[in-house]
Amino acid sequence: MSAKPMDPKHIIAARVARELHDGDVVNLGIGLPTLVPNHLPPDIRITLQSENGFLGLAPLEGDPVPGLVNAGGQPCGMQAGGVFFDSAMSFVLIRGGHVDVTVLGALQVDQQGNLANWMVPGKMVPGMGGAMDLVTGARHVIVAMEHCTKDGGAKILKQCNLPLTAKSRVNKIVTELAVFRIDPGHGGLVLEELQAGISLDQVRRCTEAEFRISPDCQL
């Protein structure tokens, strides 16, 4: 009996986990990025920062603590030694460049590293959250998203057509099909890696953006 294929979201989260380094301060967006800590190698320890005011975010274990929630409003836990502070201090850390990596989802990314992830015109918008600050202040920005929309449309585009969250700030895109890096000074989008069992033709069919292939990419 063949093994059940891994869920696309976990494929993405597991690959993003390989981008993190021991000691990194990391901010995870809501949804898919919150799966990343489940896939960290045992020798990699990171500190999770949450824009609603703490360092040391951890998965929930046991009963929720009243009022202890992450930036998405979900009950969470804290690491031993974790600290709380107000939103002003939280955004000092973010805007001051003290977050090593932010991992967040996207509605669209384009070949120049522009990101659209906060609103669709005509639809209700709960608020932009901290994404604009995070992608500007973090040292490294990783977009973790499924490669296509629910109806099969491209999300990696030549040019975003939704309102931008930030311009030219994305460093890497990880999907269930491939891994790209953004290199604006040398041709824009670069295919670094195909996920297991995925062909170059599959990626080309699902990607509107133009890209070149890294010499290190195993085809």
RODO-2510 file (C-alpha; in nm, 4 decimals, decimal comma):
residues 219
     n   res          X          Y          Z
     1     m     0,0000     0,0000     0,0000
     2     s     0,1488     0,3346    -0,1051
     3     a     0,1993     0,6120     0,1499
     4     k    -0,0567     0,8912     0,1585
     5     p     0,0812     1,2033    -0,0172
     6     m     0,1746     1,4883     0,2142
     7     d    -0,0725     1,7760     0,2239
     8     p     0,0509     2,0663     0,0034
     9     k     0,0541     2,3039     0,2995
    10     h     0,2845     2,0734     0,4935
    11     i     0,5102     2,0307     0,1890
    12     i     0,5481     2,4092     0,1818
    13     a     0,5954     2,4414     0,5581
    14     a     0,8588     2,1657     0,5657
    15     r     1,0563     2,3338     0,2881
    16     v     1,0359     2,6753     0,4554
    17     a     1,1685     2,5200     0,7781
    18     r     1,4910     2,4372     0,5946
    19     e     1,5447     2,8101     0,5340
    20     l     1,5631     2,8897     0,9059
    21     h     1,8810     2,8909     1,1113
    22     d     1,9541     2,8226     1,4752
    23     g     1,8999     3,1396     1,6785
    24     d     1,6810     3,3200     1,4244
    25     v     1,4089     3,5553     1,5430
    26     v     1,1131     3,4697     1,3190
    27     n     0,7681     3,6165     1,2639
    28     l     0,5075     3,3819     1,1161
    29     g     0,1969     3,5042     0,9382
    30     i    -0,1422     3,3503     1,0074
    31     g    -0,2523     3,0293     0,8372
    32     l     0,0002     2,8150     0,6526
    33     p     0,3162     2,9769     0,8028
    34     t     0,2120     2,8636     1,1522
    35     l     0,2832     2,5039     1,0418
    36     v     0,6551     2,5749     0,9948
    37     p     0,7678     2,5034     1,3568
    38     n     0,6236     2,1505     1,3259
    39     h     0,8894     2,0732     1,0649
    40     l     1,2012     2,2244     1,2215
    41     p     1,4994     1,9880     1,2574
    42     p     1,5718     1,9017     1,6227
    43     d     1,9011     2,0943     1,6180
    44     i     1,7370     2,4221     1,5075
    45     r     1,5890     2,6450     1,7763
    46     i     1,4196     2,9688     1,6776
    47     t     1,2476     3,2447     1,8729
    48     l     0,9035     3,3368     1,7434
    49     q     0,8011     3,7012     1,7595
    50     s     0,4358     3,8032     1,7463
    51     e     0,3385     4,1580     1,6515
    52     n     0,0709     4,1702     1,9220
    53     g     0,3477     4,1865     2,1781
    54     f     0,5736     3,8973     2,2711
    55     l     0,8867     3,6972     2,2028
    56     g     0,8788     3,3243     2,2657
    57     l     0,5583     3,2150     2,0935
    58     a     0,5065     2,8389     2,1196
    59     p     0,2425     2,5861     2,0125
    60     l    -0,0515     2,5467     2,2480
    61     e    -0,0062     2,2563     2,4870
    62     g    -0,2890     2,1731     2,7232
    63     d    -0,5718     2,4112     2,8068
    64     p    -0,5630     2,7658     2,6653
    65     v    -0,4578     3,0479     2,8952
    66     p    -0,7281     3,3197     2,8893
    67     g    -0,6106     3,6164     2,6829
    68     l    -0,2959     3,4477     2,5500
    69     v    -0,3366     3,4581     2,1722
    70     n    -0,1153     3,5080     1,8701
    71     a    -0,1531     3,7911     1,6185
    72     g    -0,4270     3,5966     1,4424
    73     g    -0,6316     3,5698     1,7623
    74     q    -0,5636     3,1964     1,8068
    75     p    -0,4802     3,0545     2,1519
    76     c    -0,1079     2,9807     2,1823
    77     g     0,1629     2,8869     2,4271
    78     m     0,4874     3,0464     2,5445
    79     q     0,8418     2,9155     2,5675
    80     a     1,0168     2,9260     2,9015
    81     g     1,1811     3,2679     2,9222
    82     g     0,9330     3,4281     2,6832
    83     v     0,8554     3,7963     2,7341
    84     f     0,5521     4,0211     2,6875
    85     f     0,5526     4,3876     2,5873
    86     d     0,3219     4,6453     2,4343
    87     s     0,2580     4,6933     2,0624
    88     a     0,4867     4,9971     2,0501
    89     m     0,7825     4,7848     2,1618
    90     s     0,6798     4,5062     1,9251
    91     f     0,6934     4,7384     1,6255
    92     v     1,0217     4,8894     1,7422
    93     l     1,1649     4,5373     1,7049
    94     i     1,0045     4,4931     1,3626
    95     r     1,0796     4,8363     1,2166
    96     g     1,4254     4,8401     1,3709
    97     g     1,5374     4,5368     1,1710
    98     h     1,5571     4,2959     1,4651
    99     v     1,3418     4,0237     1,3036
   100     d     1,5647     3,7914     1,1027
   101     v     1,2924     3,6266     0,8937
   102     t     0,9251     3,6818     0,8288
   103     v     0,7194     3,4084     0,6638
   104     l     0,3804     3,5051     0,5248
   105     g     0,1227     3,4064     0,2690
   106     a     0,0326     3,5990    -0,0443
   107     l    -0,2454     3,6614    -0,2898
   108     q     0,0114     3,7525    -0,5562
   109     v     0,3882     3,7889    -0,5948
   110     d     0,5581     3,9141    -0,9080
   111     q     0,8964     3,8671    -1,0697
   112     q     1,0336     4,1879    -0,9165
   113     g     0,9563     4,0749    -0,5618
   114     n     0,6444     4,2883    -0,5208
   115     l     0,3894     4,1460    -0,2775
   116     a     0,0100     4,1741    -0,2629
   117     n    -0,1430     4,0004     0,0360
   118     w    -0,3694     4,2329     0,2291
   119     m    -0,6836     4,3059     0,0275
   120     v    -0,8989     4,2266    -0,2743
   121     p    -1,0855     4,5361    -0,3979
   122     g    -1,4593     4,5128    -0,3322
   123     k    -1,4256     4,2550    -0,0552
   124     m    -1,4398     4,3149     0,3188
   125     v    -1,0972     4,3880     0,4641
   126     p    -1,0496     4,3307     0,8392
   127     g    -0,7311     4,5399     0,8331
   128     m    -0,3791     4,5285     0,6964
   129     g    -0,2285     4,3942     1,0181
   130     g     0,1488     4,4171     1,0532
   131     a     0,2435     4,2814     0,7107
   132     m     0,3569     4,6142     0,5658
   133     d     0,5887     4,6740     0,8595
   134     l     0,7146     4,3157     0,8653
   135     v     0,8104     4,2903     0,4992
   136     t     0,9853     4,6275     0,5201
   137     g     1,1633     4,5673     0,8498
   138     a     1,2559     4,1972     0,8414
   139     r     1,5966     4,1066     0,7066
   140     h     1,4638     3,8180     0,4968
   141     v     1,1116     3,7778     0,3566
   142     i     0,9774     3,4349     0,2573
   143     v     0,6394     3,3939     0,0896
   144     a     0,4855     3,0544     0,1689
   145     m     0,1796     2,9877    -0,0458
   146     e     0,0079     2,7384    -0,2716
   147     h     0,1231     2,7883    -0,6297
   148     c    -0,2195     2,8602    -0,7853
   149     t    -0,5526     3,0085    -0,6867
   150     k    -0,8439     2,7769    -0,6048
   151     d    -0,9629     2,8027    -0,9654
   152     g    -0,6173     2,7268    -1,1064
   153     g    -0,5085     3,0824    -1,1811
   154     a    -0,1481     3,2005    -1,1499
   155     k    -0,0320     3,3716    -0,8315
   156     i     0,3293     3,4243    -0,9401
   157     l     0,2898     3,6990    -1,1979
   158     k     0,4835     3,9293    -1,4264
   159     q     0,3243     4,2180    -1,2379
   160     c     0,0859     4,2208    -0,9428
   161     n    -0,2556     4,3692    -1,0190
   162     l    -0,3883     4,3803    -0,6621
   163     p    -0,3001     4,6605    -0,4156
   164     l     0,0592     4,6122    -0,3018
   165     t     0,1685     4,5356     0,0497
   166     a     0,5304     4,6193    -0,0378
   167     k     0,7529     4,6746    -0,3390
   168     s     1,0583     4,4597    -0,4116
   169     r     1,0821     4,3124    -0,0631
   170     v     1,0287     3,9382    -0,1211
   171     n     1,3491     3,7317    -0,1141
   172     k     1,2110     3,3813    -0,1633
   173     i     0,8892     3,2065    -0,2696
   174     v     0,8122     2,8519    -0,1548
   175     t     0,5163     2,6622    -0,3012
   176     e     0,4177     2,2960    -0,3217
   177     l     0,5691     2,2896    -0,6724
   178     a     0,8914     2,4878    -0,6509
   179     v     1,1253     2,7243    -0,4727
   180     f     1,2181     3,0588    -0,6298
   181     r     1,4453     3,3376    -0,5210
   182     i     1,4059     3,6991    -0,6266
   183     d     1,7166     3,8597    -0,7725
   184     p     1,6040     4,2009    -0,9070
   185     g     1,9515     4,3057    -1,0144
   186     h     2,0165     3,9912    -1,2179
   187     g     1,7040     3,8890    -1,4033
   188     g     1,4310     3,8849    -1,1393
   189     l     1,2845     3,5427    -1,0640
   190     v     1,5158     3,2427    -1,0370
   191     l     1,3955     2,8819    -1,0071
   192     e     1,6130     2,7227    -0,7393
   193     e     1,4417     2,3922    -0,6781
   194     l     1,1580     2,1661    -0,7892
   195     q     0,9619     1,9884    -0,5201
   196     a     0,9776     1,6076    -0,5261
   197     g     0,7921     1,4569    -0,8214
   198     i     0,7338     1,7922    -0,9944
   199     s     0,8502     1,8629    -1,3507
   200     l     0,9700     2,1871    -1,5028
   201     d     0,6765     2,1771    -1,7462
   202     q     0,4300     2,1699    -1,4549
   203     v     0,5904     2,4788    -1,3050
   204     r     0,5953     2,6634    -1,6374
   205     r     0,2247     2,5940    -1,6937
   206     c     0,1325     2,7346    -1,3515
   207     t     0,3602     3,0385    -1,3490
   208     e     0,2845     3,3553    -1,5444
   209     a     0,6087     3,5264    -1,4454
   210     e     0,9233     3,4882    -1,6484
   211     f     1,2046     3,3092    -1,4693
   212     r     1,5491     3,1727    -1,5289
   213     i     1,6789     2,8451    -1,3920
   214     s     1,9604     2,8299    -1,1390
   215     p     2,2572     2,6172    -1,2476
   216     d     2,2148     2,4292    -0,9184
   217     c     1,8507     2,3351    -0,9851
   218     q     1,8073     1,9598    -1,0270
   219     l     1,5718     1,9046    -1,3236
***
